[in-house]
Amino acid sequence: MKNGDSKQRLSDVVVRKLEYDPDGPAHQIKWDDDTNGGERGLGVQVNEKSRSWLYFGRIDGTGEQVRKVIGRTDAWTYARARKQAAAWRGMCAAGVDPRDPEKKKQKKQQKESLRSLWDDYSDAQDLAQSTLTEYTRLLAHVEDWMPRPYREIIKADCRKRFDEIEQTSSQDQARRVFSLLGSIFRFGMDIAEEDNPATDPTRVLRALKKMGREESDPVPRYSIDQMAALGRELRDWHDKDVRQCGQEVAKWYIWWIVLSGNRLGESSRIRWENVHSDHVILKASDTKTGKRTGKDFEVPLTTQLGRVIEALRPLSNESPWLFTSFENPARHISGKFVLPAARRAGKLVWMEKTDDEDFAPVHRLRHTLRQVGCDPTDATDPNHRGLGLDSNAVSAVLNHKIEGNVSQKTYSYRTGLPKKHDTLQAIDDAVMALTGVVA
């Protein structure tokens, strides 16, 4: 290390290759690059004869600096050191000095604002920039609350503001705003001191069933005519200007969303190394549910999804990503790129977001997949006629929460793959029929 302290994305391999600079300072430190997926506050200290993991942070409430050695690199792996650094960072955020766990917690200001709680929450969640932008947009509905002490926001405030947002925007928008606020308030409850507890005032909305859809309020789904239009456009989508804008990859990306029900970001981050003969693995770190449970998710490969995989092989351009970026094969496709690319080709214009819809147009395909599986077979409205499958089976396919211990075991990781395959295959056959494309 020629320049003393600096940042670099650390790993066990990188640490083993670090060299001590005899012309540099006695203690030379490389900090993990937290802007590139690393762990904030974690570093490796290289001396003439040893290397040690190091944590640096500040105690919330006092600003006191904490610099503590975790352990030698030959005894601690990067993963283990990273976990320890995250634990100590959590202690600092809670006002506890990691150097002395028995030391009394530092008192936080009781008048802590909602804005400061939101800042702490967003830092702890390590949100993607797109998610952070969307959450910031939602919180604009309660901008006047942000300077207020969050413990002073009460149930009556939540009821009143929910109704205001519902009237000026939509009920779905109000639900999304208060679903986010509920997560922030529960985070405040988790980090609050025992003698200064916090509450979640948004619970009153769940008690009134305002936070969940009523049975008479169906999940938005594309109509039969819209699905047929999608099928025609995808079938006829030519591959001109493939090198310039990746139209062909974008087309198969849309098909993957249509047939798998995966979320946009989850689909874009699939690697070829996780593509197997009968399933594709979505890593826990790349899925919304996996970030909470720590479990990978298996997408069963139906006949139709298998054809998508085969169509992508000649387009991979030696990229590690299933959906590669044509501008830079080392990177995956961006979900934000897909719709603009489609519009440049004059396709999928009908999927534009409208004023009365607060959901992303492509994400609505995920809703459609669920409803095709769950809607009754004898529904009067053909647009709400489905396969009548077990809702838990469809939830397992979409990586949603499964109700009941028996179902959780039935559709658990690995053992539930055959059942999920049969469910998704039936749905894909029905979806292909709706699009008018012969499977």
C-alpha positions in Angstrom: 0.0 0.0 0.0 1.8 3.0 -1.3 -0.5 5.8 0.0 -1.2 4.7 3.5 -5.0 4.6 4.3 -7.2 4.0 1.2 -10.3 2.3 0.1 -10.6 -1.0 -1.9 -13.3 -3.7 -2.2 -11.8 -6.3 0.2 -12.0 -10.1 0.1 -9.9 -12.9 1.5 -7.9 -13.1 -1.7 -7.3 -9.3 -1.8 -6.1 -9.3 1.8 -3.7 -12.2 1.2 -2.1 -10.2 -1.6 -1.6 -6.9 0.4 2.0 -6.0 0.9 3.6 -3.9 3.6 5.3 -0.8 2.3 8.5 -0.3 4.4 8.6 3.4 3.3 5.1 4.0 4.5 3.6 4.6 7.9 4.0 1.9 10.6 0.3 1.1 10.5 -1.1 0.9 6.9 -4.9 0.5 6.5 -7.1 -0.5 3.6 -10.8 0.3 4.2 -13.5 -1.8 2.6 -15.1 0.2 -0.2 -18.7 0.4 1.1 -19.7 2.3 -2.1 -19.0 -1.0 -4.0 -20.8 -3.5 -1.9 -18.3 -3.6 1.0 -18.8 -3.2 4.7 -18.8 0.3 6.1 -16.2 0.8 8.9 -14.3 -2.4 8.1 -10.6 -2.3 7.3 -7.5 -4.4 7.3 -4.4 -3.1 9.1 -1.1 -4.2 7.7 2.0 -4.1 9.9 5.5 -5.3 9.2 4.7 -8.8 10.6 1.0 -9.2 10.7 -2.4 -8.3 9.3 -5.5 -7.6 11.4 -9.1 -6.8 10.7 -10.1 -3.4 12.2 -13.4 -1.6 12.8 -13.9 2.2 12.9 -17.1 4.0 13.8 -18.8 6.6 16.0 -21.2 6.1 18.9 -24.6 7.6 18.1 -25.6 10.4 20.5 -22.0 11.3 21.5 -20.0 11.2 18.3 -17.2 9.4 20.2 -14.9 7.6 17.9 -14.5 3.8 18.2 -11.4 2.0 16.8 -11.2 -1.6 17.7 -9.3 -4.6 16.4 -11.5 -7.5 15.3 -8.8 -10.2 14.9 -5.9 -11.4 12.8 -6.7 -12.2 9.1 -5.3 -15.7 9.4 -7.9 -16.5 12.0 -10.8 -14.4 10.8 -12.3 -14.7 7.3 -13.6 -11.7 5.5 -17.2 -12.9 5.9 -16.8 -13.4 9.6 -15.0 -10.0 10.1 -17.7 -8.3 8.0 -20.4 -9.8 10.2 -18.6 -8.7 13.4 -18.2 -5.1 12.0 -21.9 -5.0 11.2 -22.7 -6.1 14.7 -20.5 -3.4 16.2 -21.9 -0.8 13.9 -25.4 -1.7 15.1 -24.2 -1.3 18.7 -22.8 2.2 17.9 -26.1 3.1 16.3 -27.9 2.0 19.5 -25.5 4.2 21.6 -23.5 1.3 23.0 -19.7 1.3 23.1 -18.4 -2.0 21.5 -15.2 -1.6 23.5 -17.2 -2.0 26.7 -20.5 -3.8 26.2 -21.4 -3.4 29.9 -21.0 0.4 29.6 -24.3 2.2 30.1 -25.9 3.2 26.8 -25.5 6.8 25.8 -28.8 8.6 26.1 -30.3 9.6 22.7 -32.3 12.7 22.4 -35.9 12.0 23.0 -36.8 14.7 20.5 -35.3 12.7 17.7 -37.0 13.7 14.4 -38.7 11.5 11.8 -36.1 12.7 9.3 -33.2 11.4 11.4 -34.9 8.1 12.0 -35.5 7.8 8.2 -31.8 8.6 7.6 -30.8 5.8 10.1 -33.3 3.4 8.5 -32.1 4.0 5.0 -28.5 3.6 6.0 -29.2 0.3 7.9 -31.2 -1.1 5.0 -28.4 -0.3 2.4 -31.1 0.6 -0.1 -30.4 0.7 -3.9 -30.5 4.1 -5.4 -33.7 3.4 -7.4 -35.4 2.2 -4.2 -34.1 5.2 -2.2 -35.5 7.5 -4.9 -38.9 5.8 -4.8 -39.1 6.0 -1.0 -38.1 9.6 -1.0 -41.0 10.3 -3.4 -43.4 8.5 -1.1 -42.2 10.4 1.9 -42.9 13.7 0.1 -46.6 13.0 1.2 -45.5 13.5 4.8 -42.8 16.1 4.3 -44.3 18.3 7.1 -43.8 15.4 9.5 -40.1 15.0 8.9 -38.8 17.7 11.4 -41.2 16.5 14.1 -40.1 14.2 16.9 -41.2 10.8 15.6 -42.4 9.7 19.0 -45.0 12.5 18.9 -46.7 11.3 15.8 -49.9 9.6 16.9 -52.6 7.3 15.5 -55.0 10.1 14.8 -52.3 11.8 12.7 -51.9 8.6 10.6 -55.7 8.2 10.1 -56.1 11.8 9.0 -53.1 11.8 6.6 -54.0 8.4 5.1 -57.5 9.8 4.2 -55.9 13.0 2.7 -53.5 11.0 0.5 -56.4 8.7 -0.5 -58.5 11.7 -1.6 -55.7 13.6 -3.4 -53.9 10.7 -5.0 -55.3 7.1 -4.5 -55.8 4.5 -1.9 -53.0 2.4 -3.3 -50.6 5.3 -2.9 -51.7 5.9 0.7 -51.1 2.3 1.5 -47.6 2.4 0.0 -46.7 5.6 2.0 -47.9 4.1 5.3 -46.4 0.7 4.6 -43.0 2.5 4.3 -43.7 4.6 7.4 -44.6 1.4 9.3 -41.3 -0.1 8.5 -39.5 3.0 9.6 -41.4 3.2 12.9 -40.8 -0.5 13.6 -37.1 0.2 13.0 -37.3 2.9 15.6 -38.9 0.4 18.0 -36.0 -2.0 17.5 -33.3 0.5 18.3 -35.1 2.4 21.1 -33.8 2.1 24.6 -35.8 0.3 27.2 -36.4 3.4 29.3 -37.4 5.5 26.2 -39.5 3.1 24.1 -41.0 3.9 20.7 -44.3 2.8 19.1 -45.7 2.2 15.6 -48.7 4.5 15.2 -49.5 3.1 11.7 -50.7 -0.1 13.3 -54.1 1.5 13.7 -54.4 1.4 9.9 -53.8 -2.3 9.7 -56.4 -2.8 12.5 -58.9 -0.9 10.3 -57.8 -3.1 7.3 -56.7 0.0 5.4 -53.3 -1.4 4.7 -54.5 -4.5 3.0 -56.6 -5.1 -0.1 -60.3 -5.9 0.5 -61.7 -9.0 -1.1 -63.7 -6.8 -3.4 -60.6 -4.9 -4.5 -58.9 -7.2 -7.0 -55.2 -7.1 -7.7 -54.7 -5.2 -11.0 -54.3 -7.5 -13.9 -53.9 -7.0 -17.6 -57.0 -7.9 -19.7 -57.2 -10.6 -22.3 -56.9 -8.0 -25.0 -53.8 -6.5 -23.5 -52.2 -9.9 -23.1 -52.9 -10.6 -26.7 -51.4 -7.3 -27.7 -48.3 -8.1 -25.7 -48.0 -11.5 -27.4 -48.3 -9.9 -30.8 -45.7 -7.2 -30.1 -43.2 -9.6 -28.5 -43.7 -12.1 -31.4 -43.1 -9.4 -34.0 -40.4 -7.5 -32.2 -37.6 -7.5 -34.7 -33.9 -7.4 -33.8 -32.8 -4.3 -35.7 -30.2 -2.2 -34.0 -29.3 -5.0 -31.6 -25.8 -3.8 -31.2 -26.9 -0.3 -30.5 -29.6 -0.8 -27.9 -29.8 -4.5 -27.0 -33.4 -4.9 -28.4 -33.1 -8.7 -28.6 -32.0 -9.0 -25.0 -34.7 -6.6 -23.9 -37.3 -8.6 -25.7 -36.3 -11.9 -23.9 -36.1 -9.9 -20.6 -39.8 -9.0 -21.0 -40.6 -12.6 -21.8 -38.8 -13.8 -18.7 -40.9 -11.4 -16.5 -44.1 -12.5 -18.3 -43.4 -16.2 -17.7 -41.5 -16.3 -14.4 -43.2 -13.6 -12.4 -39.8 -12.5 -11.1 -39.3 -8.9 -10.1 -37.4 -6.6 -12.5 -34.3 -6.2 -10.4 -34.2 -9.9 -9.4 -34.4 -11.0 -13.1 -31.6 -8.6 -14.3 -29.1 -10.0 -11.7 -29.3 -13.7 -12.7 -25.9 -15.1 -13.5 -25.1 -17.9 -15.9 -23.4 -19.8 -13.1 -26.8 -20.1 -11.3 -28.6 -21.4 -14.4 -29.1 -25.2 -14.0 -30.9 -27.8 -16.1 -34.2 -27.6 -14.2 -34.1 -24.4 -12.3 -32.4 -21.0 -11.9 -31.2 -19.7 -8.5 -31.9 -16.2 -7.4 -29.3 -15.4 -4.7 -30.7 -14.2 -1.4 -28.8 -10.9 -1.7 -30.6 -10.2 -5.0 -34.2 -10.8 -4.0 -36.6 -8.7 -1.9 -37.5 -11.7 0.3 -34.0 -13.2 0.5 -32.6 -10.0 2.0 -35.0 -10.6 4.9 -34.8 -14.4 5.2 -31.2 -14.9 3.9 -32.4 -17.8 1.7 -31.8 -18.3 -2.0 -34.8 -18.8 -4.2 -35.3 -21.3 -7.0 -37.2 -20.5 -10.2 -38.3 -23.8 -11.8 -37.5 -23.9 -15.6 -40.7 -24.5 -17.5 -40.7 -25.4 -21.1 -41.2 -21.8 -22.1 -38.5 -20.4 -19.7 -36.1 -23.1 -21.0 -36.6 -21.7 -24.5 -35.8 -18.2 -23.2 -32.5 -19.5 -21.8 -31.6 -21.1 -25.1 -32.4 -17.9 -27.0 -30.1 -15.9 -24.7 -27.0 -18.2 -25.0 -25.8 -16.8 -28.4 -26.4 -13.3 -27.1 -24.4 -13.6 -23.9 -21.2 -12.2 -25.4 -19.2 -14.0 -22.8 -20.9 -12.0 -20.1 -21.5 -13.6 -16.6 -25.0 -12.2 -16.7 -28.0 -13.9 -18.2 -29.4 -10.5 -19.4 -26.2 -8.7 -20.4 -25.7 -5.1 -21.1 -24.6 -4.5 -24.7 -22.8 -1.4 -23.8 -20.7 -3.2 -21.2 -20.8 -7.1 -21.2 -19.4 -7.1 -17.7 -22.6 -5.5 -16.4 -26.2 -6.8 -16.4 -29.1 -5.1 -18.2 -30.9 -2.3 -16.4 -34.6 -2.6 -15.7 -34.9 1.1 -16.4 -33.5 0.5 -19.9 -36.1 -2.0 -21.0 -39.2 0.1 -21.5 -37.3 3.0 -23.2 -35.7 0.4 -25.5 -39.1 -1.0 -26.3 -40.5 2.4 -27.1 -37.5 3.2 -29.4 -38.6 0.1 -31.3 -42.2 1.3 -31.3 -43.4 -1.6 -29.1 -45.2 -2.0 -25.8 -46.5 1.6 -25.9 -49.7 0.4 -24.2 -47.7 -0.5 -21.1 -47.1 3.2 -20.3 -47.9 4.2 -16.7 -51.2 6.1 -16.5 -52.3 8.7 -14.0 -54.5 6.4 -12.0 -51.9 3.6 -11.6 -49.2 3.8 -9.0 -47.5 0.5 -10.0 -44.8 -0.1 -12.6 -46.3 -1.4 -15.9 -44.0 -4.4 -16.2 -44.5 -5.3 -12.5 -48.2 -5.6 -13.3 -47.3 -8.7 -15.3 -46.3 -10.3 -12.0 -49.8 -9.5 -10.7 -51.3 -11.0 -13.8 -49.3 -14.2 -13.4 -50.7 -14.6 -9.9 -54.3 -13.9 -10.9 -54.1 -16.3 -13.8 -53.1 -19.0 -11.3 -55.5 -18.1 -8.5 -58.6 -16.8 -10.1 -61.5 -19.3 -10.2 -62.1 -21.3 -13.3 -65.8 -20.4 -13.4 -65.6 -16.6 -13.1 -68.3 -14.8 -15.0 -65.8 -12.1 -16.2 -63.4 -13.8 -18.6 -60.7 -11.3 -17.6 -60.9 -12.8 -14.1 -61.1 -16.4 -15.0 -58.0 -18.4 -14.0 -56.8 -21.9 -13.1 -58.1 -22.0 -9.5 -54.8 -23.2 -8.2 -53.9 -23.2 -4.5 -52.9 -19.7 -3.5 -49.9 -21.0 -1.4 -48.6 -22.9 -4.5 -48.7 -19.7 -6.5 -47.1 -17.8 -3.6 -44.3 -20.3 -3.5 -43.7 -19.7 -7.3 -43.6 -15.9 -6.8 -41.5 -15.9 -3.6 -44.3 -14.5 -1.5 -45.1 -15.3 2.1 -46.7 -18.8 2.5 -49.4 -19.2 5.2 -49.2 -22.2 7.5 -46.4 -24.5 8.7 -47.4 -27.4 6.5 -47.3 -25.3 3.4 -43.9 -23.8 4.3 -42.5 -27.3 4.6 -44.2 -28.4 1.4 -42.7 -25.6 -0.7 -39.4 -25.2 1.2 -36.1 -24.6 -0.6 -35.1 -27.5 -2.9 -37.7 -30.0 -1.7 -40.6 -28.0 -3.2 -39.1 -27.6 -6.6 -41.2 -30.3 -8.4 -44.4 -28.8 -7.0 -43.4 -25.3 -7.9 -42.5 -26.5 -11.4 -45.9 -28.1 -12.0 -47.7 -24.9 -10.7 -45.6 -22.6 -12.9 -45.9 -24.8 -15.9 -49.7 -24.7 -15.7 -49.6 -20.9 -15.4 -47.2 -20.5 -18.3 -49.3 -22.6 -20.5 -52.3 -20.5 -19.7 -50.3 -17.2 -20.2 -49.0 -18.3 -23.5 -52.6 -19.1 -24.6 -53.6 -15.5 -23.5 -50.8 -14.0 -25.6 -51.8 -16.1 -28.6 -48.3 -17.5 -28.9 -48.0 -21.2 -29.5 -45.9 -22.8 -26.7 
